[in-house]
Amino acid sequence: MEKAVAFSLSRRKDSDRLFWVFAVAGLLLFAIVTIPPGARRASALKGDLQRARAIHARVKSREAAFLQCERALKSDPFFNEAVLRAKMKYTKPGEEVVGPAVRMSSVIPVALPAIAQFRPSRPSSPDTRQQVASWAMLLASALSLAAAFLLFDRPPALHGAGRHS
């Protein structure tokens, strides 16, 4: 009788170990399939966010320059004259045109360079072999977890039923 009880307890421990082996293997395979692609996509999105922030900063600085220019055009007659002289080659009667020491186009923010449009990066699609391997590993992880629960996780009444009678 003692041998039968000891045999069933050792069998139960082996069964518990196999359950955890299958469960951990299934979860590990699942992690291998899901984490690396997610990490690659997250890093691509971080790069997109950095590029978008840089473009946003350039747009904000350009907007500030235009607002400053607009205020000056509304309120500063000397600025208006400088714009007329620089952009339209305006001269007063009797003036001679002499090349200015400082180019007015560098001082006046009227013609700022265009800012590139933001286009998010497209996620790279894996080739067919990688997709098949990923799906196979995902299936293997599901089968491993199912095997752990179906084969090794039985209620205690089923383990020794019929042996003790």
C-alpha positions as CSV (number, residue, x, y, z in Angstrom):
1,M,0.0,0.0,0.0
2,E,2.8,2.4,0.9
3,K,4.4,1.7,-2.5
4,A,1.2,2.6,-4.3
5,V,0.8,5.9,-2.4
6,A,4.5,6.8,-2.9
7,F,4.3,5.9,-6.6
8,S,1.2,8.1,-7.0
9,L,2.8,11.0,-5.2
10,S,6.0,10.8,-7.2
11,R,3.9,10.5,-10.4
12,R,2.0,13.6,-9.3
13,K,5.3,15.6,-8.8
14,D,6.5,14.5,-12.2
15,S,3.1,15.6,-13.6
16,D,3.4,19.0,-11.9
17,R,6.9,19.4,-13.3
18,L,5.8,18.5,-16.8
19,F,2.9,21.0,-16.5
20,W,5.3,23.8,-15.7
21,V,7.8,22.8,-18.4
22,F,5.0,22.9,-21.0
23,A,3.5,26.1,-19.6
24,V,6.8,28.0,-19.5
25,A,7.8,26.7,-22.9
26,G,4.5,27.9,-24.4
27,L,4.8,31.3,-22.7
28,L,8.5,31.6,-23.8
29,L,7.6,30.9,-27.4
30,F,4.7,33.4,-27.3
31,A,7.1,36.0,-25.9
32,I,9.7,35.3,-28.6
33,V,7.0,35.7,-31.3
34,T,5.4,38.9,-30.0
35,I,8.0,41.0,-28.2
36,P,10.7,41.6,-30.9
37,P,8.3,42.9,-33.6
38,G,6.6,45.1,-31.0
39,A,9.9,46.5,-29.9
40,R,11.0,47.2,-33.5
41,R,7.7,49.1,-34.2
42,A,8.0,51.0,-30.9
43,S,11.5,52.2,-31.9
44,A,10.2,53.2,-35.3
45,L,7.4,55.2,-33.7
46,K,9.9,56.9,-31.4
47,G,11.9,58.0,-34.4
48,D,8.7,59.3,-36.0
49,L,7.9,61.2,-32.9
50,Q,11.4,62.8,-32.8
51,R,11.1,63.9,-36.4
52,A,7.6,65.2,-35.9
53,R,8.8,67.2,-32.9
54,A,11.7,68.7,-34.9
55,I,9.4,69.7,-37.7
56,H,6.9,71.2,-35.1
57,A,9.7,73.3,-33.6
58,R,10.7,74.6,-37.0
59,V,7.1,75.5,-37.8
60,K,6.8,77.3,-34.4
61,S,9.9,79.3,-35.1
62,R,8.7,80.2,-38.6
63,E,5.4,81.2,-37.2
64,A,7.1,83.4,-34.6
65,A,9.2,85.1,-37.3
66,F,6.1,85.7,-39.4
67,L,4.2,87.2,-36.5
68,Q,7.2,89.5,-35.7
69,C,7.3,90.5,-39.3
70,E,3.6,91.1,-39.4
71,R,3.7,93.3,-36.3
72,A,6.6,95.3,-37.8
73,L,4.8,95.8,-41.1
74,K,1.8,97.1,-39.2
75,S,3.6,99.5,-36.9
76,D,7.2,100.3,-38.0
77,P,7.5,102.6,-41.0
78,F,11.3,102.0,-41.1
79,F,10.7,98.3,-41.5
80,N,8.3,99.0,-44.3
81,E,10.8,101.1,-46.1
82,A,13.5,98.5,-45.6
83,V,11.2,95.8,-47.1
84,L,10.4,98.1,-50.0
85,R,14.1,98.8,-50.7
86,A,15.1,95.1,-50.3
87,K,12.3,93.4,-52.1
88,M,11.2,95.9,-54.7
89,K,14.5,97.7,-55.2
90,Y,12.8,101.0,-54.2
91,T,14.9,104.1,-54.2
92,K,14.1,107.7,-53.3
93,P,14.5,110.3,-56.0
94,G,18.1,111.4,-56.3
95,E,19.5,108.3,-54.4
96,E,22.2,106.2,-55.9
97,V,22.0,102.4,-55.5
98,V,25.0,101.2,-53.5
99,G,25.3,97.5,-52.4
100,P,24.3,97.2,-48.8
101,A,26.8,96.0,-46.2
102,V,24.1,93.6,-44.8
103,R,21.7,91.9,-47.1
104,M,18.2,92.8,-46.1
105,S,16.9,89.4,-47.1
106,S,18.8,87.9,-44.2
107,V,17.4,90.4,-41.8
108,I,13.8,90.3,-43.0
109,P,12.0,87.0,-42.6
110,V,9.7,87.3,-45.5
111,A,11.0,84.5,-47.7
112,L,11.7,81.6,-45.3
113,P,12.6,78.2,-46.7
114,A,9.8,75.7,-46.9
115,I,9.5,73.1,-44.2
116,A,9.4,69.4,-45.3
117,Q,6.1,67.6,-44.7
118,F,6.1,64.9,-42.1
119,R,5.5,61.4,-43.4
120,P,5.5,58.6,-40.9
121,S,7.7,55.6,-41.6
122,R,5.9,52.6,-42.9
123,P,6.3,49.4,-40.9
124,S,8.4,46.9,-42.7
125,S,6.5,43.8,-43.6
126,P,8.3,40.6,-42.9
127,D,8.9,38.2,-45.7
128,T,6.9,35.0,-46.1
129,R,9.5,32.8,-44.4
130,Q,9.5,35.1,-41.3
131,Q,5.7,35.1,-41.2
132,V,5.4,31.3,-41.5
133,A,8.0,30.9,-38.8
134,S,6.2,33.4,-36.5
135,W,2.9,31.7,-37.1
136,A,4.5,28.2,-36.5
137,M,6.0,29.4,-33.2
138,L,2.7,31.0,-32.2
139,L,0.9,27.7,-32.9
140,A,3.6,25.8,-31.0
141,S,3.2,28.0,-28.0
142,A,-0.6,27.6,-28.1
143,L,-0.2,23.8,-28.4
144,S,2.3,23.7,-25.6
145,L,0.0,25.7,-23.2
146,A,-3.0,23.5,-24.3
147,A,-0.9,20.4,-23.6
148,A,0.1,21.7,-20.2
149,F,-3.5,22.3,-19.2
150,L,-5.1,19.3,-20.9
151,L,-2.6,16.6,-20.1
152,F,-1.1,17.6,-16.8
153,D,-3.6,19.8,-14.9
154,R,-6.2,17.3,-13.8
155,P,-8.3,17.5,-10.6
156,P,-6.9,15.5,-7.7
157,A,-9.8,13.0,-7.7
158,L,-8.7,11.8,-11.2
159,H,-5.1,11.1,-10.2
160,G,-5.7,8.2,-7.8
161,A,-9.3,7.2,-8.5
162,G,-9.7,3.5,-8.7
163,R,-6.3,2.6,-7.1
164,H,-7.3,3.1,-3.5
165,S,-10.5,0.9,-3.6
